[in-house]
Every structure is written in structure tokens, then in C-alpha cells.
Amino acid sequence: MHTATIRLTWWSRTCYASSEMGFYDRYVLPRVINLACSSNPNMKQREKIVPLAEGDVLEIGMGSGLNLPYYDTGKVQKVWGLEPSEGMRRLARRRLADSTLNLEMIDLPGEEIPLDANSVDTVLVTYTLCTIPDADRALRGMRRVLRPGGRLLFCEHGIAPDAGVRTWQNRINPVWRRFSGGCNINRDIPSILESSGFRVVADERMYIPGIRPLSYNYWGSAVAD
């Protein structure tokens, strides 16, 4: 027996699990996303940022639970995992069952955070801001729940610094977004953070191994201004 405390909190919003969703969205897309996000370069990026989380943590877009092995259990008291996709939550069940973290899952979109103001020490977003439809609204919600002195930790892919790569990102993005669950490959992550009231205090960037339009990464931390 493990010591995990896992409580699934089912809120009234169930649009992501409705019968109107197609087979691709419910069963195929979650597996495609899980495969892409679990590549070795992406996992190495997670390994850099996730262990920095501490205290009470809100993870936005927990997905299939790929970050769970990288949490420092000596520094983390509780993790709320916000994940709207029923398909991704289904894939996460085994990792959740194997984890010794105190976990609570929330099945709402990233723009809707049902936590009190000033209630978490760390907000973690990894490969999530690219997909949230209203990233500004979501980030304002993250600011609201962060305690004074709390940090937002991020690891995301986004707009590249090279003009030729950016051109391809902008060309590919409309089609890519349609078949990747709304993922955008051309978002300026630091600018989005700053326009939403965060100040980026640690900012690292580089191409990780992979197709260049899909592989320019930003990672670091930000605090609420």
C-alpha cells in the first residue's frame, strides 16, 4: 500500500467529457499528446523545473501526470492537479495511484480555478500555456491564488527567435492547432506572462532536440507584480 491521498473532485462543469465529443478527441488525441509530451527532450525539461515546486502546489494542465515523478516530496505538501480532459485524466490514473504525493484532481478548464485567493505557494505550468484558449484570463486566475512571495514555474514551447523558423511556425499553426487539441506553436510565452501581471525573474531559452518549429523552449519562474 502507498500513502497517497487522492481525492477526485468532480465539479459541475463536464463539457470536456460530454457525449458530443468525437472519438478522436476523447481517445486518440490524449494518447498522441501523451506520446509527444513524454519524449526524452521534453522529460529532461520537466526534470529541470518541477523539482523547484514547494509548499501547496497548483499544477495547471496536469495531463497524464508526466510531472509526478519529478516533484520533491520533501518540499511539497499538497498538489492540486487541474486537468479538463477526461481522456488525459484516464491516462493519468496509474501514475496517480503510484504517487505518494497528497493529490487532488480538478476537472475544470485552465481559466477556471476553484481555489481561494492566496492559497498556493507554487503554480506549475508545463507545455500548457500553448493550449489554453484564454491564456490571459487563466494567468490572472493563477495570480489570484498565489500567496505573497509565491512563484509561477513554467516550461513551455513557443515562438522562435529565428525569422525563418517563425515564418514556418505561423504557416503551420492554423492546421497544427486543429489536430493537436488547440496547441499553438507561436505564442510568445514571456510576453504573455508579463502582460498578465507577472514579472519573469528567471528566463532560459533554447531549441531542444526535435523539429525546430516545434522545439523552441522557454523555462523559468515568475512572480506577481
C-alpha positions as CSV (number, residue, x, y, z in Angstrom):
1,M,0.0,0.0,0.0
2,H,1.2,3.5,-0.7
3,T,0.4,6.6,1.3
4,A,-1.0,8.7,-1.4
5,T,-4.1,10.7,-0.5
6,I,-6.0,11.1,-3.8
7,R,-9.4,12.7,-3.9
8,L,-11.1,13.3,-7.3
9,T,-13.2,16.4,-7.1
10,W,-16.0,16.4,-9.7
11,W,-17.3,19.8,-10.4
12,S,-20.5,20.6,-12.3
13,R,-18.6,21.6,-15.5
14,T,-18.4,18.4,-17.6
15,C,-18.2,19.8,-21.1
16,Y,-14.9,18.1,-21.8
17,A,-16.4,14.7,-21.2
18,S,-19.7,15.1,-22.9
19,S,-21.0,12.6,-25.4
20,E,-20.8,15.2,-28.2
21,M,-17.0,14.9,-28.2
22,G,-15.7,12.8,-31.1
23,F,-13.8,9.6,-30.8
24,Y,-10.6,11.3,-31.8
25,D,-10.8,14.0,-29.1
26,R,-11.7,11.5,-26.4
27,Y,-9.5,8.5,-27.1
28,V,-6.9,9.2,-29.8
29,L,-5.8,12.8,-29.1
30,P,-4.9,12.2,-25.4
31,R,-2.6,9.3,-26.4
32,V,-1.0,11.4,-29.1
33,I,-0.4,14.3,-26.7
34,N,0.9,11.9,-24.1
35,L,3.4,10.4,-26.5
36,A,4.6,13.8,-27.8
37,C,5.0,15.3,-24.3
38,S,6.8,12.3,-22.9
39,S,9.7,12.4,-25.4
40,N,13.2,12.4,-23.8
41,P,13.9,16.1,-24.6
42,N,10.6,17.2,-23.0
43,M,11.1,15.0,-20.0
44,K,14.6,16.5,-19.4
45,Q,12.9,19.9,-19.4
46,R,10.4,18.8,-16.8
47,E,13.3,17.5,-14.7
48,K,14.7,21.0,-14.6
49,I,11.7,22.8,-13.4
50,V,9.3,20.5,-11.5
51,P,11.6,19.9,-8.5
52,L,11.6,23.6,-7.8
53,A,7.9,23.5,-6.7
54,E,7.3,23.7,-3.0
55,G,4.6,24.0,-0.4
56,D,1.0,23.9,-1.7
57,V,1.2,23.5,-5.5
58,L,-1.4,24.1,-8.2
59,E,-0.4,22.3,-11.5
60,I,-2.3,23.7,-14.5
61,G,-2.8,21.1,-17.2
62,M,-1.6,18.0,-15.3
63,G,-2.3,15.9,-18.3
64,S,-1.4,12.3,-17.9
65,G,0.7,13.0,-14.8
66,L,4.1,13.2,-16.5
67,N,5.4,15.6,-13.9
68,L,4.6,13.5,-10.9
69,P,8.0,11.6,-10.6
70,Y,9.9,14.9,-10.5
71,Y,8.2,16.6,-7.5
72,D,10.4,16.8,-4.5
73,T,8.2,15.1,-1.9
74,G,10.3,16.6,0.9
75,K,9.3,20.2,-0.2
76,V,5.7,19.7,-1.4
77,Q,2.7,19.4,1.0
78,K,-0.1,19.1,-1.5
79,V,-0.7,19.2,-5.2
80,W,-3.9,20.2,-6.9
81,G,-3.9,19.0,-10.5
82,L,-6.2,20.9,-12.8
83,E,-7.0,18.9,-16.0
84,P,-10.1,19.4,-18.1
85,S,-9.7,16.4,-20.4
86,E,-11.4,13.2,-19.4
87,G,-9.1,11.3,-21.7
88,M,-6.0,12.7,-20.1
89,R,-7.3,12.0,-16.6
90,R,-8.0,8.5,-17.7
91,L,-4.3,8.1,-18.8
92,A,-3.1,9.6,-15.5
93,R,-4.8,7.0,-13.2
94,R,-1.9,4.6,-13.0
95,R,0.6,7.4,-12.3
96,L,-1.8,8.9,-9.7
97,A,-2.1,5.5,-8.0
98,D,1.6,5.1,-7.9
99,S,2.4,8.5,-6.4
100,T,3.0,9.2,-2.8
101,L,2.0,12.8,-3.1
102,N,-1.1,14.3,-1.5
103,L,-3.1,14.9,-4.7
104,E,-6.4,16.4,-5.6
105,M,-7.6,16.4,-9.2
106,I,-9.8,19.2,-10.6
107,D,-11.6,18.7,-13.9
108,L,-12.1,22.3,-15.0
109,P,-10.5,24.3,-17.8
110,G,-7.4,26.3,-17.1
111,E,-9.3,29.6,-17.0
112,E,-11.4,28.3,-14.1
113,I,-9.5,27.8,-10.8
114,P,-11.8,26.9,-7.9
115,L,-9.3,27.7,-5.2
116,D,-9.3,30.6,-2.7
117,A,-7.2,33.7,-3.2
118,N,-3.7,33.5,-1.7
119,S,-4.0,29.7,-1.2
120,V,-1.0,28.2,-3.0
121,D,2.8,28.7,-2.8
122,T,3.6,27.5,-6.4
123,V,1.8,27.4,-9.7
124,L,3.3,25.0,-12.2
125,V,2.6,25.1,-15.9
126,T,4.4,22.8,-18.3
127,Y,3.5,22.7,-22.0
128,T,0.1,24.1,-21.1
129,L,0.0,27.8,-21.9
130,C,0.2,26.9,-25.6
131,T,-3.2,25.3,-25.4
132,I,-5.4,27.3,-23.0
133,P,-7.8,29.4,-25.2
134,D,-7.7,32.5,-22.9
135,A,-4.2,32.4,-21.5
136,D,-4.5,35.9,-20.1
137,R,-7.6,35.1,-18.1
138,A,-6.0,31.9,-16.9
139,L,-2.9,33.7,-15.7
140,R,-4.9,36.3,-13.9
141,G,-6.5,33.4,-12.1
142,M,-3.1,32.0,-11.2
143,R,-2.0,35.3,-9.8
144,R,-5.2,35.4,-7.7
145,V,-4.5,32.1,-6.0
146,L,-0.7,32.6,-5.4
147,R,0.3,33.7,-1.9
148,P,2.5,36.7,-1.5
149,G,6.0,35.6,-2.3
150,G,4.8,32.6,-4.3
151,R,6.2,31.7,-7.7
152,L,4.9,30.6,-11.0
153,L,7.2,27.9,-12.6
154,F,6.9,27.5,-16.3
155,C,8.3,25.3,-19.1
156,E,6.7,25.9,-22.5
157,H,7.4,25.8,-26.2
158,G,6.7,28.9,-28.2
159,I,7.8,31.5,-30.8
160,A,11.3,31.0,-32.0
161,P,13.9,33.8,-32.3
162,D,14.9,33.0,-35.9
163,A,12.8,34.7,-38.6
164,G,12.8,31.6,-40.9
165,V,11.6,29.3,-38.1
166,R,8.9,31.9,-37.0
167,T,7.7,32.0,-40.6
168,W,7.1,28.3,-40.6
169,Q,5.5,28.4,-37.2
170,N,3.0,31.0,-38.3
171,R,2.3,29.0,-41.5
172,I,1.8,25.7,-39.7
173,N,0.0,26.9,-36.7
174,P,-3.6,27.0,-38.0
175,V,-3.5,23.4,-39.2
176,W,-1.4,22.2,-36.2
177,R,-3.9,23.8,-33.8
178,R,-6.9,21.9,-35.3
179,F,-5.3,18.5,-34.9
180,S,-3.4,19.0,-31.6
181,G,-6.2,19.9,-29.2
182,G,-5.8,23.6,-29.7
183,C,-2.0,23.8,-29.2
184,N,-0.3,26.9,-30.6
185,I,3.4,26.8,-31.6
186,N,3.9,30.5,-32.0
187,R,3.0,32.1,-28.6
188,D,5.4,34.5,-27.0
189,I,5.5,33.0,-23.5
190,P,7.4,35.7,-21.6
191,S,5.2,38.4,-23.2
192,I,2.0,36.6,-22.3
193,L,3.3,36.2,-18.7
194,E,4.2,39.9,-18.4
195,S,1.0,41.2,-20.0
196,S,-0.9,39.2,-17.4
197,G,0.7,40.9,-14.4
198,F,3.7,38.6,-13.8
199,R,7.4,39.6,-13.7
200,V,9.7,37.0,-15.1
201,V,12.7,36.6,-12.8
202,A,14.3,33.5,-14.3
203,D,14.2,33.1,-18.1
204,E,16.1,30.4,-20.0
205,R,15.5,29.5,-23.7
206,M,16.8,27.2,-26.3
207,Y,16.0,24.8,-29.1
208,I,15.6,21.3,-27.6
209,P,16.2,18.3,-29.9
210,G,13.4,17.9,-32.4
211,I,11.7,19.7,-35.3
212,R,12.7,23.3,-35.0
213,P,9.3,25.0,-35.4
214,L,8.0,22.7,-32.5
215,S,11.1,22.7,-30.3
216,Y,11.9,26.2,-29.1
217,N,11.5,26.1,-25.3
218,Y,11.2,28.8,-22.6
219,W,11.5,27.9,-18.9
220,G,12.0,29.7,-15.6
221,S,10.0,31.4,-12.9
222,A,7.8,34.5,-12.5
223,V,6.3,36.4,-9.6
224,A,3.2,38.5,-9.4
225,D,3.9,42.3,-9.8
